Amino acid sequence: MTTKPDRRVRRTRQALQDALLALMAHKSYPTITIQDIIDRADVGRSTFYTHYTDRDDLLQDCFDELRAIIKRPPTNEPGNQNQLLRFSLPLFRHVNEKRDLTRALLNSRDTPVFGQIEQLIGDIVRRELSALLSAISHSPIPREAVIHYIVGAYLALLSWWLENDASHTPENIDQIFQTLTNSGLGTVGTLK
């Protein structure tokens, strides 16, 4: 059985995570130092190293929630049972709650997490579309090209939404994503 860290540990880790994320909203990730983080979190250097090995380790911990959302089994909301790519709405909702952080991450692709986000979304797309991708094995379009296309489309739409049009709800953006990707997926199997 896994034990939960005590309150002080959770508070300290949360303070360090919040400090890093706040700094990332204003500074490029490579320029953020441990000193910046501990000053912002108001903790000592030894406290930092008690919890994390380095800045990247802290960053990974910051995104555990995002990893959990991406890896969570698809939702069964009304109208969502037969829909492809059911991960997208929960992720759009999460992003909407953390717009500033997500905007900072998408604008600074120099973070080690960006590639992991692409990989995580790719893994969930691969899992959700496994039956469809098997059915289109005769298509001249390679499977991985389809997956890469969907991940790229998702991240591009997400970036557009965050930068240009906050008036859309996560549900609106998901509908746009579903419409664009489903129409493209419908043609993949017919290409010869």
N, C-alpha and C positions, 0 to 999 in steps of 0.2 A: 504494500500500500504506500502510495506517495504521500508525503506529509507536506503541508502547506507551510511556507516560511512564516515566521512570526511577524507581527504588525510592524515592528521597527524595521525589519529587513525589507518588507514590502514597501513601506513608506520611503526608505532610502533609495531603493531601486526605482520607484516611481519618480522620485525627485530627480534622479540622474537621467532617466528616460525623458522626462518633461524638459529638462534643461537642454539635452541634445536636440530634441525636436524643435524647441523654441529657437535655438541657434540656427538650425537648418532652414528655418523660414526666412532668415536674414543673411546667412553666410553660406558660401560654398562648402560642402562637406570636407574636402581635403584641407581647407584652411582652419577648420575647427580643431582646437587642441584640447588635451585632457584638462589643462589649466582653465580654459574657457568653460568647460563643462562643470568642473568642480566649483568654480567661482559662481556660476549661475545657480547651481544646486545648493550652494552653501554647505559643502562637505569637504572633508580633508582628502588629500591624495591617497592616503592609506585606506580610507573608507572606499574610495573608488575601486582600488585594486583588490579589496576584499570581495567585491561583487563581480568585477569584470576584469578580463585580462588586458583589454585594450578598447579603443574607440569602436572598432568594428564589432567586437563582442557585444557592446552596449547597443549598437545599432540593430544587430540581429534580434536582441531581446525586445527592442521597441516594436518589432514587426511580427511578434508571435501572434497577436490578435489578427493581423491581416492574413497570416498563413492559415490560421484556424478558419477564417471565413472562406478563403479560397478552397480549402480542402474539405469543408463541411459538405455533407451530401446535399444534393439539390433540394430546394424547397418544394412543397406540394401545395402551393397556394392555388386558389381557384384559377383555372385557365393556364396553369403552369405545368400540369402533369405531362402533356404531350409536347411541350415546347423543348426545343433544343437549347443548349447553352444556358441552363437554368442557374448557373453560378452568377450570372451577370447582374441581376437585380439586387441580391444581397450585397454584392461588392459595390455597386453604384450607391446604395444606401450608406454603406460604411464610409465611402469616399466623401459623400455629401456631409457627413458629420465631421470629417477631418479635412476639409477643403484646403486650408492653408498648408498643412503638411504635405498633402498629396501634390499640390501645385509645386511646392518646393522640390519634391522628389522628381517629378516629371520634368522640371526645368533644369535640374542638375543630374544628368544621366551619368555623372561620374561617381555616383554612390555604388557600392557593391551590392546594394539591395535591388537596384533597378533590374539587373540581370536575373536576380532570383525571382522577382515579381513576374518577369516574362516567363521564366521557367515554370513557376507555379501555375500561372494561368494556362500555359501550354499543356501541362500535365492534366489539369482538370478538363480542358477542351478535348484532349486525347481520350480521357476516360468517358466523358459524356457522349462523344461521337464515335466510340469504338464500333458500334453496330453499323452506323452509317458508313464509316470509313472502310469497313470490311465489305460492305455491299458495293462500294465503288472501286474495288480493287482493280477492276478492268480499265479504269479511267487513266488517261495519259498524264493526269496531274498527280504528282507524288503526294502521298498522305501528309508528309511533313510540310510540304508547301501549303496545303490547306490549313494546317494547324498554325503555321507561322503567319499566314494571311489573317486568320481570325484574331490571333493575339495582337497583331499589329493594328488591325481595325479597331479592336476594343480600346487599346491604349491611345490611338489617335482620336477616337471619339471622346474618350474621357478627357484628354488634354484640351480638345476644343471646348467641351462643356465647361471645364474649370476656368479657362481663360476668357471665354467669349459670351457665354449665355447661362448665367446662373438662374434665369427665370424658369428653366426646365426642371421638373422634379426628377428624382431618380427613376420613377416609373416612366416618364416621358422619354428619357434618354435610353432606358432599356428597350422601350418599344422601337425607337429608331434603330438601335443596334440589332434587335431581333429582325426587323424588317429588312435591313440591308444584308445581314449575314445569311438569313434563311433563303432569301431570293438567290444569292450567290451559291449557296450549298445545293439548292435545287437543280442548278445547271451542271454541277460537277459530275454527277453520274451520267448525264446525257452527252457529255463531250467524248468524242471518239477520235 
